[in-house]
Amino acid sequence: MIPYLILVSLLVPANLWASITPHLHSDLSMRVLHGVSTLVLLPPLFSMWRQRRQIQRLPALLLASFAVVLVVVNSKITAMGMGVQYGWVDHLFLAIACMAVLAFYLLNEAEDELPEQETSTS
């Protein structure tokens, strides 16, 4: 989990830099950044699905809908390549999403309680 959180925390400044300096990166680096940023949004979605009865509904719904939209949009951007209009806004949203993922895992107590419940019932 620690390497994942480090990767997510490194994506925040990378996406902020990409939003400030649009089209100063190569097509390959842009595809890699969008692809990796898309992949890091998937574990929280699976985690929220597993914990859907224990977590607060409104924050989970907001984060899940935001993450799903970003996964769909960034999958398309990763496949299309350069030339996306208003791509800097997408990088800004990716930075916000990465911060939300960090907050989700660092502030989520249900994730810590889940293994304890499984071992006590076994």
N, C-alpha and C positions, 0 to 999 in steps of 0.2 A: 504494500500500500504506500509506503514511503517513496519509492521511486516514481510511482504514478503521481503522487501529489507534487513531487519536485518537478516532473514534466509539465504538469498543469500550471504550476507557478511560473515556469519559464515561458510558457505560451502567452501569459499576460503581457509582458513587455514586448515580446515578438509581434503580437497582433497589434499592440498600440503603435509600435514603430511602423508596421506595414500600413496602418491607417493614416499615419502622419506623412509617410513618403510613398504614395501610391505609384505604381509602375516603375519603381526604382529597383525592383527585384526581377530575377529571371522567371521564365515560365515554369521551369522545373521547381525552383524554390517556392514559388507561389502554390503550385499543386501539392507539394509536400506539406507546406504550412496548413493549407486548407484540409488536406487529408488527415493529418495528425490531429488538428483541432476538431475534426469531426469524430475521430475515433475516441478521443478523451471524453466526449459527451455521452457515449454509449453506456459505460459502467454506471453512472448515476441513474440513468433511465431504468436499467435492469434492477438496480438496488431499490429504487422507488417502487418498482412493480412488486418486488419481493416483500417490501415493508408496507404495502399500501394500507394495511389495517392499523399500523402503529404510528404512522407519521401524520402530521397536520395536513389536512386536505388542501386548503387554499395555497399555502406556499408550495406544496408539492405539485399542484395543478399548474401554477404559474411557471415553475421551473421546468416541468415536464413539457408543457406546450412550447415554451421558449426553446428548449433543447431540441425538440422534434422538428420545429421549423428550421433551426440552424443546421441540423443534420441533413435535412432534405435539400436546403439551399446550397450548403457547402459540398454535398455530394455532386450536385450539378456543376458547381464552379470547378471542383476538382476534375471532373470529366471534360468540361469545356475549355479550360485554360484561361489565358489572359483575355482582357477586353470586356470584362464585366462592368457594366455601368454602376456607379456608386459602390464600388468594391470596398472603398475605405469605410463605409458605414457597416459593411459586413464584418470587417476586421475589428471595428469598435464593439460590435455586438458579440463577437467571439471573445474579446478580452473580458467583457462583462460576464459572459457565460462561464469563462474559466474561473473568474472570481466567485461566481455563484456555486460552481462545483467545489471549489476549495471550502467555501462556507458550509456547503451541504455536508461534506465529510468531516470537517473539523468541529462542527457544532451538533452533528447528529448523534444522539445518544442511543437511538434504536439499533444502529449498526453494532454497537458494542454489546448490547443486551441480547442480540439474536443468538450468538454461539453459546452463551450461558444457558439460555432456555433449552437449546437442543441437547446439551450435555446433561442437563438435569432431568430431562424426560427419557433419556436413553437407559 
